Amino acid sequence: MQLFGEFERPGPLPFEPGLTVYAAIQKGGGLRDIARRDKLRILRCGQVVGPFLAPDTPGAHGDLPLMPGDVLDSPFESL
């Protein structure tokens, strides 16, 4: 599991069964202010899931389950 992009602490994240997008964001210290919260995506086995809105609570729409090897990508706000 990898956090890529505009997380406070991007980088590798140990995978735990039941890990979701919301939990991964929290473990990464949250999203930075410049993150595009509406463009979050999961890179999985060469496929892209998203873009979708970052969930703001556990179980919210977009709080998808993650799998080992996933990359959670949060792009930055471009001007």
Buried (B, 14 or more C-beta within 10 A) or exposed (E): BBBBBBBEEBEEBEBEEEBBBBBBBEBBEBBBEEBBBEBBBBBBEEEEBBBBBBBEEEEEEBBBEBEEEBBBBBBEEEE
